[in-house]
């Protein structure tokens, strides 16, 4: 009897162990658990899902590993830093959990550079998202997705039949949490360095049930596969964001007005600019906020064509100095330490742009390294500064005081407020030899008002 009970207990224990061994892994535990051959290549998907494949090929999802700045940042900064600093050693593999997920899952770490044309180049490919079944834990972040590669592909629509694979409906693929597995990130110092999904969830779009896919994968009539029937609401695989001119255009609105419509030389005219995030479901800038530049530039032009730059009035909140453009402030000294350059002084904190002038207002979230210096290395971020970005459906007023010179021309004065954006601080882009289009300024929006100088 005792022997039988013991045998039964052993079998139960073996069964539990086997079940544990087969349990899907997520996050860092998934490293090296799924060989490349378990996943379909995107070319196979493209034979049937033609339009979707062509859209995906043009998106940043397909370029998550091959995009020039991503390649430079990983191979020239993150990887060497991981190999010399134990605290950040995990980024050697971890970056690839979202930028080259098949390489991460296959244990191909570090992957070869894009020029080697390995499967890491597939980036965030079809068979990653369409084999996801959920995420581990309570919050999606740091590639904690769970994948189950094989013949079953998951989608957002019920009742579909494919000659190539089994199709199952998945509520997870319709959810914002799918996106959050990579668009939320904590640094090795336990700091949220990407929180786009969390910003959405805490904001008005999340509360209204408007998910990421509604903006970045809008529905349109069409076929999801060449042999499929016409449908009224096929998700378009555009994945368009900060690298898409259409998405950037007007993402921030701006209006400016004077307090008075007439003023005399020597008087001070108060102007108020209102900037509005009326388009994005998350804060702007978002994502890799440590490297983004978004600023408000205001100029006045008198009746003779003389131009006056108007600096923003300070609000005196903690850390405001990081939100006022400077031509001299230095930052990013940890780049020198990563590259082994002794006494590296740093780079211009705000870069240099045609329409950035000292005194302009910058909307940013500063990231600081363990020594308290501003950094663009999210993996080396130990703390954050004051978050002065623009939340969704929110407006921020900025004040400008224009003391009219005694010799200002009588007549109309035109004041223009313009919002500009750069994906990467130009000083970093130039130093790291990143293609110029990655850090050039982009005009987001502008507005003009006027008042009259009388004598």
VOTIKOL-867534 format. One record per atom (N, C-alpha, C, O, CB): x, y, z negated. Coordinates in steps of 0.001 Angstrom, whole numbers, plus 500000, padded with zeros to 6 digits. Each point is the difference from the previous one (the first is absolute). Glycine has a CB too. Layout:
<pts>
XYZ...
</pts>
This chain:
<pts>
500828498794500000499172501206500000500858501251500000499792500920500791498416497838498003502797501257500270500880501156499915500782500165501289500217501118500466499955498584497058500261499147503066500751500062501246499144500572501121500482500775500827500889497266498434497350501570500763499096500519501028499797501492499869499979500721500997498887497084499064500982502664498699499824501443499760501245500750500438499924501065500611498531498471497453502717499871501603501253500649500369500138500086501510500421501025500536500631498138497357498580499725502811500092499994501457499074501058500593500362500698500947500216496850499021498233502562499467499024500986500478500529501417499790499875500861500871498239497543498614502480501821499342500542501325499703501129500354500955500122501142500444499246498567497156501459499288502711501111500248500927499491500354501386500510500904500661500914497520498032497536500821501737499440500284501321499407501403500052500162500719500986499361496841499324499784502822498608499432501353499951501096501049500040499869501021500675498181498112498024503023500614500580501111500944499977500650500107501366500336501094500455500047498384497138499794499369503066500576500008501343499100500750500976500466500748500859500666497069498656497548501958500324499059500699500878500039501497499786499956500771500959498596497221499032501530502429498742500082501429499704501284500590500553500007501108500536498624498547497403502473499583501926501279500485500520499959500136501507500521500962500563500653497970497523498196500084502570499901500071501457499150501182500433500323500699500961499946496823499166498625502692499142499141501138500333500751501308499818499865500916500811498116497771498506502820501405499605500776501207499758501015500214501116500206501121500467499487498586497060500942499185502896501017500107501048499397500469501308500668500649500804500635497547498092497412501470501318499363500372501256499298501352499919499514500514501007500200497072499482500234502988498302499315501282499852500705501052500834501230500050500016498009499330497669500003501467503012500632501012500842500777501000499163499571500377498909498606499346502771502953500701498828500850500960499314499744501393500576499555500146501138502202498070498418498530502786499644499814501376500432501149500852499471500683499621499048496801500081500998502720501454500584501053500897499559501369499354500107500265499254500943498115501833497529502492499196500567501363499462500049500032498482499978500929499390500529499846502663498337498214497329500522499977498531499925499774499359501361500267498811500174498874501371497503500365500595503300499733499442501329501239499971500889499955499449501100497717501376498693503422499754499750501225500037500799500441498591500370500204499152499131500476502981499737499465497624502438500507498725500484499034498838499919500419498845500082501745501971499256496542499464500502499026498908499836499283499611501291499327498969500036500365501810497647500436500022503380499258499741501241500940500162501194500372501128500325497460499672498611502556498130501716500909500126501152499337500737501156498775500040500121502354497838499190499714502702501532499517500766501153498978499221500829498986500546500434503206500635499619498095497538500155499176499229500937498561499813499525499156499554500778502909499282499928497639501488498059498618499901499533499122501128500546498772499914499967502070498969497967499799502171502567499250501169500439500006500139501518501026499802500651499538501312497196498287499226502701499879500249501432500767501264500374500076500948499219497672497913500818502815501140501156500612501218500515498906500906500555498980499503500477503175499267500060498033502540499412498959500905500497499682499792501477498889500284500448501849501353497853500240497867502451499742499744501420498926498937500187499231500049500960503128500583499558497590498405498560498966498966500098498628500602499760499037499658500687502600498603498549498272502626499800498721500660499709499549500863501178498809500113500289501758499887497261500419500608503126499696500936501089499390499320501215499392500677500829502471500730498371498275497282500935499434499330501175498476500065500011499382499991501064502596498488498969497421501586498784498537500116499908499563501384499523499053500575500536500832496974498997500796502975499472499607501281499391500760501139500688500829500669499384498694498193498382500185501340503491500817500863500847499988501453499534501055500573499726498475497894502170499297502123498016499921501418499632500543500245498594500724500965499758497285499282501739501633498873497596500481500139498625501524499927499964500643500763499279497221498217499852502715500106501645501452499848500031500675501236500565501026500444499484498687497100500768499705503021500824500604501196500593499951501174499019500945500785499927498385498413502368499578500924496955499912501054498993501047499788498909500722500923499623496821499333500854502525498522499029500944499679498927501441500278500424500791500502499201497620497752499959501936501429502079501373500196500482500436501461499918501189500286499857498499497764501662499360502869498570500320501429499970500024500564498582500333501169499805498641499037502448500679498981496766499862500489498626501299499843499225500903499267500402496670500151499654502498501298498810501153499871499123500037498647499309501053499583499518498906502874500143498908496850500283499998498653499413500940499076500778500723499197499410496901501140499795502359499784502102500866499152500825501460500432499919500896499233500350497178500362501182502168501641498005501357500555499927500514500096498570500970500710499735498551500566502337499845498026497019500348500130498585501460499664499725500581500503499038497070498942500404502945499709501392501404499624499821500906500679501023501164500269499704498085497539499373500248502468502099500844500500501093500032501519500110500849500544500706498647497366500483499605502780498134499972501462500053501354500549499545500526499557498978496967500461500590503087500946501176501378500437499729500270500412498557501000499572499423499064501158502908499062500098497065500274500427498628499887498826499035500778499918499050498372502378501498499904496794499670499891498823499130501256499142500095500480499478498994497022500544501280503026499834500937501236499226500167501168500675499276500747499346499273498416499809502951500988502144497978501104500729499369499875499968498482500978499749499296499186501738502716498631498767497488499812500069498556500308498653499344500600499953498926497660501830501400501329497124500320500247498687499400501464499594500118500636499675498998497017499677501542502879500665500670501339499439500209501125500925499535501084499517499670497982499238502255500712502530498041501078500922499649499870500584498594500960500553499462499216499981502940498635499341497003499817500525498644499524498922499026500707499676499046498772502555501945499342497215499238499428499062499030500851498742499837500272499583498874497470501286501711502681498522500524500742498738499924501358500172499310500304499250499073498540500007503020501981501708498333501270500161499271499809500366498532500794499595499151500239501099502985497915500073497561499741500354498606499616498756499193500448499826498867498821502483501851499902496832499871499580498773499327501179499084499715499999499274499005497791500908502119503203499847499733501136499096499847501035500507498995500894499256499596498731500023502746500250502007497250500966500525499034499370500360498652500714500154499008500595500704502915497365499276498031499326500428498775498975498952499577498960499866500645501384502557499977499931496830498300499100498913499585498555500447499758499074499234500265502902499683498722497814502298500518498647500453499685499104500006501228498796499768499888502141501612498273499634498883503008499191500091501220500273498832500944499656500064501180500344502426498594500616496444499715500380498869500855498800499381500703500136499445501090501773500113497385496921500534500909498819499370500569499545500590501320499270499344500743500080500145496973501061501734502597499530500602501250500654499361501221499519500166501120500101501972497654501471497134501016500629499286501118498981499097500676499943499932501228502291500142497612496969499238500369498919499176500543498693500770500035499243499911500967501897498044498176498595502807499789498688500586499808499541500942501088498820499996500351501620499769497300500456501047502897499594500912501085499332499233501132499067500486500639502819501061498769498612497246500825499495499203501119498637499383499722499335499527500922503011500000499691497232500472498123498675499486499688498906500748500733498932499449500268501917499871497519499420501953502541499028500787500762500515500452501360499199500302500885499878500446496960502232499307502342500530500469501282500359498862500949499983500178501218500875501818497598499463496851500642500270498810500823499477498785499238500783499147499582501287501919501505496607498850498729499443498986499105500301498560500388500180499152499126498058502459500413501820498098501760500304498613500381501437499646499605500262498872499581498096501276502342502566500795498205501381499754499574500056499784498491500714499124499513500147502269502404498377499416497351499946499859498544499449498627499618500599499291499192499085503199500567499189497141500817499375498731499659500866498814500410499983498953499353497790502130500893502985499094500840500883498922500470501322499963499239500768499049500146498185501150502106501322500823496938501272500046499279501155500443500864501155499766499645497998498451498911500573502414502567501032500482500926500455501389499524499634501017500589499369497649501377501800501360496959500360501225499303501520500116499863500642499042499571497171500887499182502773501203501596499340501078500741499807499586501450500824499272500552500187502452497916497925498727502142499841499695501421501054500719500815500599500976499548496945498690500123502672499847501521500938500681500894499362501300500502498779500155499970502258497623500728499793503136499755499501501267500527499073499766501196500069498951500642502032502194498567497040499817501089499060499837501108500655499620501326499376499327500821499199502316498037502671498774501366500676499678501264500171498506500198500183499548501130500999502620498727498764497046499058500123498541500117498705499357500477499991498833500389501713501207497795497204500717501788498702499540500512499532498707499340499567499068500678500980502023501482499543498860496513499469498849499270498515500227499720499443501033500372502827498509498578497110499510500409498569500125499710499715501068498939498847500374499788500883497215500811501304502892498747499797501141499108499447501192500772499276500829499448502593498360499082498481500890502755499551501116500836498483500052500178499463501019500435502710498843500738497140499057498497498542499997500163499307500923499000498820500314500157501333497346500690500575502773498128499428500935499035498801499403499290499997498824499636500802503065501761498181498939498412498758499534499383499122499484501128499276500762500641500880500900497406499916497056502183499416499389501187498593499450499729499539499924498861502773499512501916497029500183500334498615499507499932499836498892498968499083500027499180500635500573503219501184498427497654499806498793499201500355500198498536499812499089499194500652499590502834500045502493497613500149500290498580498634500363499420499501499332499095502891501452501254497021500270500175498721500467499443498888498973500176499148499849499124501553502489501356499305496959500643498894499084500279500187498616499378499213499089500254500427502152501853501420498605497065500109498803499164500017500371498522500228499144499145501020499690502693498514502436497861499900500425498603498663499551499402498948500073500636502541501915499849498597497549498280498781499561499308499698500837498762498932499853499404501494497851501438500492503168498764499789500823498826501320500519499486500993500033500725496962498670498704502052501705499308501241500469499379500049499497498564498977499650499410501077502412502073501145497909497972500196499507498635499934501157499016500521501082500272500895497019500582497947501674498005499934501025498973498773500884500143499067499683500737503400500277499159497553501153499384498850500892499967500133501178500958498990500567500416500672498763497231501567501053502711500238501162500868500823499553501202501024499339499824498883502259498198499674498744503194500821499659501162501204500937500091499833501219500048498125497916501159503236500315498818501217500806500154501180499074500218499927498803499723499131503033498817502037498734501963501255499267500183499802498628500639500420498981499451500472502228498581498462498779503137499820498795500821499504498812499198500485498883500183501309501943501295497234499401497624499456498881499223498822499326500707499129499412499360501612501749498555499251498937503415499000499285500792500236498493499907501111499544499727498692502427501844499136497277498660500084498536500066499666499579501421498950500362500532500414499373497010501527499504503068499763499553501369499855498485500041500589499272499201500698502697501683497916497586500065499794498571500201500077499721501502498969499810500646499577499997497252502662500166502661500133499841501455499531498632500456500098499010499275501817502574500700497580498388501230499515498740500562498947500242501059499929501080500586500560497786497260498699500132502395499011500077501065498855500959499667499357500537500902501235497126499715499156502549498104498912500894499602500477501446500044501016500347499397497989497850499143500244502654502187500267501436500046498800500724499378498846499646500244502614500119501857498834501235497108498956500721499275499713501335500664500914500691500449499778498187497425498034501479502183499583501253500598498825500583499237499478499392499065501335499828503165498790501949498180498940500684499284498593499680500460499033500481499411502582501271500230498256497445501402498678499744500583499639498518499868500852499143500235499476502770501389498432497768498006499595498597499875499610499396501348499653500714500940499572499765496737500840498210502393499405499267501114500772499989501297499440499632501033498484500919497935503353499840501025500770500012501236500644498634500239500395499301499067500036503167500648499661497176501572500593498714500396501127500265500985499843500783500937497958497997498707503328500571500144501151500155500886500445498631500496499951499031499243500770503064499537499716497801502490500530498722500491501390499687499457500470498868500119498184501453501934502006500669497355501397499816499574500134499742498504500910499286499578499773502190502290498414499102497314500131499867498556498624500013499350499006500388500613503249500724499463497712498461498686498779500129499210499918501420499459501016500576499614499029496963499767498773503020500588499806501371499528499084500014498790498940499374499999501399501498502327500078499846496650499181500121498799499848501472499619500931500797500114499841496929499099498040502596500339499744501358499538500732500238498678500075499114499148497671500897502012502793501206498687500697500344498764499639501414499585500263500962500722501625497485499863497508501664498247499704501327499458501287500739499663500038501230500023497785497921499066503227500105500600501278500629499656500542500811501170500547501085499801499934497044498606499372501351502820500504500736501156499216501278500266500482500888500705500265496954500253498074502257498497499219501231500140500288500993498881499495501123500021498733497561501125502570500915497890500179500811498798501242500884500080500929499720500757497917498501497942501154502838500518501172500870499900501135499314499248501161500384500140497334501614499917501174496991499148501032499295499244500979499279500915501166499823499648497219499906498483501148499855503043500906499427500998501142500980500273501170499618499996496926499068501050501554502569499188501000501024500315500864500310498779501193500281500121497258500692501604500927498971497099500716500340498782501166499090499695500909500409499278496997500485499890502110497885501351501104499092499705501339500537500492501053499624499485497344498485500644501559502767500865501242500635500448499987501523499864501057500631499970499221497479501601498539502474498348499929501460499901499861500474498557499603501137499747499371498910502519501353499075496796500316500333498610501356499368499711500247498853500373497276501264498903503349500625500065501326499442499709500536500575498701499887501197499737500560498514502718500140499413496738500734500421498815501493499800500225500420499012500603497613500407497925502764501529500982501449499878500092500509499033498942499239499610499115500926502731501787501112497259499165500560499153498943499961500654498623500209499331498988501252499654502728498269502330498240499908500720498732498549500120499531499696500780499098502379500493501506497029497947500017498589499942499630499280501332500247499120500389499232501466497886499058499793502408502775499390501273500378499225499802501299500500499378500937501354501942497922496925499208501196499221499919501235500614500931501049499886501221499899498005498218498792502753499980502303500636500803501053499169500018501281500255500805500896501975498641498124496809499698501068498958500075501035498696499643499308499923499012499268501679500373502662497371501428498307498730499747499327498842500445500880498997500507499497502110499769498264499023499539503539498963500460500925498662499334499704498960500658499998502793499728501745498275498307498007498760499293499681499419500489498679498788500178499887502039497819501374500017502222497745499513500467498702499451501420500102499005500328499353502666498194499499498970502322501956499485501351500229498606499937500620499092500735499612503259500129500679497506498241500680498685499798500634498980499517498978498886500518499933502237498952502252499261499539497022499065499380499064499503501007498960498833499965499607502327497837500735499718503085499217499646500975498965499305501229500579499496500837499252502443498362499410498031500913502662499459501190500635498580499814500500499398498948499783502898501647500850497159500421500039498601499970500432499709498965501084498888499476500056501008502912499359501069497307501441499765499011501049499854498607499390499117499233500382502177502177501261499583498276497405499902498704499336498688499843499259499367498945500043503098501025499739497134501093499536498750499941499247498787499902500922498953499491499600502133501831498582499054499166503052498899499935500963500006498706500811499090499760500793500972502720499335500961496685499675500070498737500731500521500130501417499841499085500807498296500161497813502486501885501693500625500182501319501413499442499910500851500583499328497747501498501206501663496802500129501268499293499831501031500441501034499681500691500967499068497364498095502484501532500710501119500353500893499668499700501456500267500804500893501336498737497243497805499275502087499719499552501361499044500941500729500043500085501228500335497572498017498766503044500028499042500885500649500689501154500719499480500507500994498848498880497267502832501032501249500753501084500640501108499480500913500237500553501074499253500876496955501176497523501544501174499524500734499691498818500929500843499612500809500547501170497283497419498653501795499543498937500896498526500245500324499159499155499693502523499180499337497991502796501581498587500336500230499312498973500895500643499300500782499929503118498950498110497511500134499218499056500800499623500622501341499740501200500096499369497741497801500866500213503137499549500432501320499441498797500741500326498858499678501390503007500387497452498391500918499449498911500802501102499355500832500896500685500495496866500474499585502169497526500070500999499298500786500014498526499675499089499475499359502267502592500736499706497267500364500193498570499736501248499825499147501028500626500260497842498735501925501044499798496810501179499719499187500913498984500691501178499891499658497491500607498268500791498761503041500788499044500782499461499991501424498836500324500235501652498248497712500360501059502992499622500092501414498801499115500339499225500325500900503154500176499641497463498376498739498871499110500280498814500260499083498970499331500092502650498965500694498538502694498318498947500281499038498880500840500590500121500544501097501574499310497115497229500241501050498876500799500453500192501465499622500764500331499094497741497669500696500788502860500920500045501431499705499364500248498628498912499508499702500993501068502781500794500188496706499536500304498646499965501513499802500774500718500634500175497098498498498177502677500011499889501449499826501013500594499030500129501222499919497488498521500584503107499414498756500793500517498879501298499223499792500231499445498925497648501294500007502960499222502091501291499311499902501011500942499348500152501144500427499340497446501637501184500936496920501039500797499366501149500235500984500576499055500540498788500017497193500956502202502489501106500353500877501301499964499189500107500642498955498368500801502501502504497804499036501241499788499246500994501125500314501085499760500531498543497724499493499974503747499633500814501177500294501054500235498930501144500332500311496921500662500892501556498835497554500918500209498868500728501337500119501187500086499686499108497430500115499017503511500643500653501282500248500044500825498718499021500091499260500207499860503137501939500646497365500215500778498793500906501178500278499801500729500971499880497226497651501324502234500520500847501190500053500844500094501266500496501077500330499560498856497210500112498969503164500770500041501251499105500215501220500475499953501134501214498540497816497039501739500822499064500184501108499607501480500083499444500534499041499683497083500694501147503048501377499672501428500108498524500296499754499657501033499425502207499182502187497272498881498821498570500217499801499606499973498542499140500770499573500469498225502633501017500117497016499703499939498577500529501232499265499355500517499088500710496984501041501116502959500282500596501156499342499256501292500310499886500882499149502302497961500950497311501261501125499368501245500434498836500366499081498998499287499934501677500223502438499468501585496937498907500487499162499755499225498734498976500211499350500043500576502688501898498300497575499753499220498782499885500919498781499275499702499051501969498346501951499475503064499040499857501038498983499445501251500668500517500442501026501402498604497600497044501517500800499434501245500499500552501162499185500374499826498840497525498982501915502152502372499844500469501173499278499189501215500434499705500174501182502619498842498627497326501806499237499345501286500262500666501040499110500379499702498868497397499189501756502368502340499891500606501060499217499169501272500146499455500272501069502840498697499225497611501808498629499239501256500046500671501039499108500644499645499013497209499089501435502001502554499892500528501066499152498959500433498979498801499810500200502683500957501671498987499815497039499071500505498992499325501290500468498858500283499637502551498668498570499315501826502607499453501238500556500200500000501504500875499306500519499591501941497336498724499529502839500137500088501459500760501251500439500403500116501157497461498617499057502329502197498859500785501198500303500945500280498847499637499827498836498498501116502581503103499499498909500980500317498968500970501045500542500179500132501210499611497545497788500831503062500088500957501027500376501414499508499734500200499119499163498114502681500340502690498766501212501391499657499700500308500187498516499559500965499375501085499701502955500113498401497128500337500034498583499062499185499137500365499619498887500580502600501496497852497502500101499065499176499247500336498519500166500705499602500927497517502156499359501255497442498792500196498550500069498699499328500404498960500200499372502840499914498869498271499094502803498837499264500481500115498551499524500999499325500250498773502200501788499198498022497280499948498605499551499300499158501056498917500343500473501054500376497102500670498167502787499401499059500950499905498628499334500881499604499238500050501690502753498011498004498303499794498654499459499869499016501143499163500161500889499715500768497059501969498040502015499919498916500982499407498777499317500417499626498903501584501272502390497033498488499354499372498781499481500384498843500907499717500013501197498342501292497807502584497701500414500359498804500762499088498863499543499751499835498806502680500929501459497075498456500696498964498999499722500383498655500621500370499931501172497870501884498748501670497137499296500130498641500526498591499484500283499376499355499157502803500214499550497343500726502478498626499629500354499933498760500880498919499628500457500470502763499367501741496967500421500019498924500993500558498684499472499542498937500418500702502807501295500726498296497385500655498771499539499337499488498728499631500786499128502535499967501899497684497938498869499387499377498836500955499799498850499636499381499000498825499516502529502755501610498585501025499916498964500671501356499904499650500915500745500722496599499657500568502630498711500725501262499888500848500233501251500365499060500707499676500714496776500260501485502769500883500361501106501109500891499442499730501027499377498371498806502337503182499750498523500410498768500661499844498781499088499899500126498780501698501211502597498385497486499243499841498758499255501051499003500477500906500354500755496606500065498938502360498330499860500952498970500417501382500291499454500182500153498792498487499453503276502300500470498823501379500321499594500109501498499739500672500726500732500250497332500622498409502385497598499896501440499730501349500620499696500168501211500144497538498422499001503264499557500435501314500538499655500723500596501193500890500835499838499236497492498358499502501256502979500719500484501188499178500945500859500504500512501000500758497378498978497484502353499657499127500861500802500171501470499622500327500331498861498037497782501344501407502759500776499977501442499781498680500544500538499650499758501156502894500400498993496726500574499015498770500671500410500044501385499368500112500125498781498545497680501417501253503241500633500166501329499427499091501032500657499507499815501112502839499590498354497451501704499792499159501116500427500895501203500245500729500439499110497275498684499584501934501402502516500850501115500426499100501163500410499110499833500834502738498581499936498382502764498645499142501157500269500844501171500492501012500356499397497348498876498844501203501351502860500672501168500574498986501081500331498850499712500334502959498817500597498634502726498972499186501139500412500719500729501127501228500084500020497774500147497654500220500289503255500559500746501135499267501329500088498774500031500103501832497831501156500154503252498702499337501301500036499746500453501441500275499268500950500822501326496868498382500604502325499566500486501311501163500195500963499786500041501212498300501067497670503143499015500613501169500137500881500657498650500277501000499939500715499367502368498386499091496621500349500573498675500228501046499592498988500640498961500163498909501392502197500640500433496606500965499656498960499435498857499161498831500019499615502063502359500331499955496619499772499569498788499293500473500037498546501149500335499716498920498359502447499042500962496941500303499948498571499645498602499479498866499541500136500704502972499597501412496832499678499704498720499361499436500258498609500517500846499272501317498000502043497115500436498310499370500173498698500255498757499140499485498925500305498733502579500712502571498633497915500213498856499103498787499777499109499263500936499690503204499503500336497335498319499570498861499663499150500215500522498583501130500070499516498430497888501880499356502403497954500060500404498597500095498746499122499262499035500203499393503080500286502238497909498558500193498859499115498823499840499034499377500978499589503105499335500597497231498435499464498941499685499038500553499599498640499263499878499021499309499411502876502753500508498064500705499708498744499580498681499351499907499920498775500285502520500900499556496531501126499766498675499437501324499248499903500942500342500715496713499616500240502448499043498194501255499247499844500442499381501329499201499385500707500191500129496897501876500656502720500540499420501223499661500766501262500217499502501105499640498349497772499608503365500974499591500752501191501171500306500926499812500173501204498345500816497461503051499078500777501152500334500835500180499025501163500571500362501029500506500636496963498443497775501852500123499018501083498973500241501111500093499404501073500771498938497260498173502519501413498951500279500986500176501362500674499148500424500781499312498149497880502644502108501038500314501279500632501215499789500889501061499604499517497985501733498529500811498921503238501081499729500945501250500795499649499937501178499649498369498352502127502827499789498330501296500611499704500965499708501139499973498920500590499632500851496922501241501192502789501015499797501035501293499460499418500930499691500744498049502148500574501094498042497341501260499622499369499910498768499116501018499352499758499578503013500321498213497289499429499879498883499057500472498699500630499661499691501143498418501464497749502708498084500351500522498716500472499318498844499279499540500147498868502664500937501650497736497774500142499399498792499433500609498792500705500914500140500814496911501081498629501661497592500237500347498748500693501475499618499806500610499389500878497610501124500813502346499855497146501401499663499738500222498503499921501118499532500216499123502614498576498718497090500904500187498545499899500328499378501348500503498878500045497918501088498030501310500726503018500420499493501311501513499824500020500508499000500507497528502134500610502682499840498331501458499896499954500467498825499167500963499325500363499164503122499925499199497299498592500382498864499164499727498685500709500791499061499910498736502295498049499354498579502743499665498776500736501021499738501094500400498859500225497169501499499286502854500713501174500935499858501115501463500010499551500904499872500826497403501228500627501928499051497244501374499988499492500780501246500332501203499922500248498742497654499956499397503587499808500660501271500311500237500749498695499038500466499389499870499646502911502346500020497249500265500688498731499603501478500064500164500653501031501715497744498538497604502113499328499668501425499858499063500503501087500117501137500457502082499184498469496884498836501478499033500407501025499102501092499428499320499764499001500726497927502060499933503505499547499248501115499403498495499907500153499257500688499299502702500679501147497591497795500456498578499911500302499677500670501322500892500467500708498611499489496855499221500086502762499518500591501249498943501040499650499472500012498888501005497855502432499223502995499627498986501015499760498688499334499605499463499172500736501655502380500906498383498816497206498793499356499461498814500104500944499237499047500161501584501464497559499026500656502906498832500257500843500316499970501482499134500288500826499953501068497343502150498295502179500377499955501402500018501382500622500065501016499308498976496706500833500899502292501177500012501249500762499059499845501187500152499086500811502237501437498476496642500377500805498989499928501055499752501402500559500213500990499300498710496985499601500630502117502350499746501313500601499017500856499215500125501225499978500346497741502198498546500399497177498960500758499311499959499709498507498939500072499381499757499919502724502449499682497317500103499886498549500907501108499504501158500087500408498475497404499660499854503352499061500731501152499490499995499939498481498997499601499408500389501797502621501719498992497320499996500018498540498789500763499464499691501108500440502817498755499567496822499513499036498784500584499446498726499355500497498927500253499452502306501836500357498861497079501224498818499270500467499570498980498952500821499502499230499894500817503170497999499378497579499473498991499078500124498608500627499586499779501138498807501919497874502180497376500231500131498607500440499056499138499160499966500106498774502465500252501939496818498801499962499098499068499318500709498643499946500120499312501014497765501940499780502577498380498026500820498785499895499891499370498622499483500584499047502088500361502637498948497824498262500190499270498753501476499642499918500436499086500699497172499986499308503182501614499166501438499694499933500261498655499324499361499650499008501122502804500917500471496801500636500458498745499415501409500253499439500811500680500628497775497887501000501693500875497182501297500218499372500711498684499722499382499027499568499743503074499419502185497880501266500798498799499752500314499882498504499610500876499228501390499273503101499691498796497249500260499820498563500792501139499366500000500141498777499947497435501638500724503233500392500759501131499473499207501302500067500537501072499720501560497777500977496626501058499675499156501184500011500130500857501239499559501149499994500610498812497593500426499515503484500180500750501236498938499584501011499603498836500053502878501361499512497069500753501228498968499669500985500561499011501016501141500128500445497781502141499251500259496742500667500443498926500885498967499713501075498813500270499817502505498752498309499136500430502997499074499467501002500028498474499979499341499351500813500987502703500620500435497378497637500093498537499878498930499524499023500203500039498786502297499991501712496368499525500027498911499627499098500396498872499058499508499937498874498876500783502867502495498393498703500420498890499141500902500490498855500200499282499020499635499161502959500704502765498141500886500560498977499277501072499187500643500848499380501350498669502081496688500449498539499192501001499320499696499558498576499352498979499772499651501722502420501487500100496848499801499689498586498927500859499366499496499669498927502867499641500952497273501804500775498952500873499459499449500864501119500575500087501085500521499936496636497773500617501991499340500873500968499855501396499410499929500181498784498832497854502212501196502948499904499754501368499577498513500320500046499155499106500041503112501550500788497433500637499162498615500441500074499414499689501366500597500314501030499884501493497308498352497579501664499346499626501255499241501217500538498909500318499527500883497245499728500791503108501731499351501169500595499649499696501452500375500730500918500892500830497537498006497346501723499477499642501314498514500338500042499434500430498995502291497721501275497650501660500865498606500400500163499113498761499973500074499177500913500613502853500435498487497821497639499120498822499902498909500029501073499737501047500591500710498852496936498921498957502722498930499954501007498804500864499611499577500022498845501160497676501755498734503006500386498853500894499831500256501056498928499079500425499302499419497714501414502759502279499160500369501019499025500622501194500714500522499881501108499833498352497125499577502920501106500579501230500529500918500620498959499758499887498798498219500491502658503070500273499011500938500708499133500131501428500518500205500209501196501061497644498241498618503118499684500190501404500363501430500430499692500545499686498942497015500786500617503027500242501372501320500577499810499902501505500223499303500455500907501840497394499834499559502924498426499927501454500036501283500603500576501103499527499727497353500423498294501375501101502778501125500716500600499768501494499791498913500508500273501474497652501466500634502539497778499918501437499770500911500721500992501211499779500017498266499852497529499936501223503267500740500714501045500044501477499633499023500727500182500277497589501596501857502122497697500180501432499702500361500705501303501069499770500564499687499759497031498370501306502864500179500629501310501140501009499951499998500901499162497560498778501345503427500172500399501098500974500040499472501390500373498953500133500635502663498027500002499122502856498957499589501358500341500042500246501497499246500822500520501591499938497274500051498523502904500130500218501447499212498990500835500230499886501204502016501066498354496822498309499816499222499041500777499140500740501016499483501081499716500497497305498344499870501032503113499238500649501069498531500082499630499432499023499512502207500141502185497734501986498527498553500074499791499277499143501028500480499805501116499753502510497935498612497182500557499230499163500909499825498602499460500240499761498816500595501583503075498754497730498949499697498642499520501248499212499616501043500099500646496945499926500801501880499202497499501027499048499574499380498606500098498962499726499397502177501976499032499503497436502329499523498628500149500794499087499070501231500022499997498097500416502409499970498775496819500647499070499073499644498575500425498830499660500177501086502039497911501116497485502070499792498610500430500494499042498929501136500102499539499091500579502871498929498404497207500367498914499088500072498711500815499061499661500721499836501495497274502206498139501890500188498769500773500505498883499093500846500221499134499637501127502942498985497450498135500425498814499261500822499126500933499558499653501095498396500435497400503250499559501060500913499167500786500315498709499240499867499917498779501127502146502305499425496943499688500268498667499426501243499418500647500264500216501183497276499408498369503217499636499654501132499228500522500001498646499305499829499928498783501536502179501691498826496826500282499935498649499434501205499688499121499922499158499105498775500127502888502412501394498264501237499751499264500725501325499833500072500789500942500106496838499958500360502626497915500757501230499775501102500088501045500769499054500176498723500904497333500589501170503183500899500106501156501467499810499617500769499443500784497585502099500272502048498909497757501406499850499609500380498529499884501111499610500361498778502580498421499188496996500716500239498555499907500007499386501390500866499184500317498056500748497409500115500455503104499937499472501351501262500290500788500518499125500694497031501151499237502947500945499967501214500366500732501213499251499464500818499501500772498207502757499682501091497666498225501165499340499402500036498514500322501068499439500247498896502244497921498866497677501830499940498561500247499830499674501482499825498839500371499207500875497355501021501314503114499915499817501461498699499300500431499998499074500810502509500813499253496418500591499369498669499507500352499522500768501239500276501195500106499190498205497453499837499966503370499482500727501162499216501241499585499230499963499040500666497882502218500305503252499468499451501301499622498483499977499857499460500692499136502452500371502026497392498166499656498539500012499934499480499547498636498844500252499661501099499311502793500902499774496766499564499542498683499975501145498990499255499940499021501683497799501488499863503299499713500057501069499000499695501386500555500140500983499272501516497647499542497936501485502435499645501311500529498700500488499365499164499199499582502002500260502589498672501879497760498789500541499399498826499857500951500146500082501220501225501528497443497460498174500746498762499860500763498998501013499443499751500026498795500684497485501683498995503319500386498970500931499570498704499230499761499479499349500905501609502546500385498399498184497488498770499292499643498777500872500241499003499543500559502265499138497738498811502570501279498858500897500142500451501426499721501048500213499391497345497951499935500825502807501113500321501401499718498720500825500026498975499575500532503336500155500467497772501446498422498866500924499991500532501424499898501005500243499331497483498018499594500842502677501734500401501397499970498903500866499405498813499724500170502637499894501824498959501428497311499093501025499504500665501345500259501100500057500550497905498397497661500326502635501391500582501319500244499473501022499019498935499838499405501307499594502995500531501623497448499539501199499303500653501184500712500848499808500871498861498975496862499910502411501910500453501195500702500772500914499057499570500274498879498466499562502677503110500625498923500781501009499270499503501373500427500000500342501182502045498131498663497532502305499164499504501349500296500889501022499304500664499689499011496961499454501235502380502081500282500821501068499400499148501228499761500499501010499503501560498117501643
</pts>
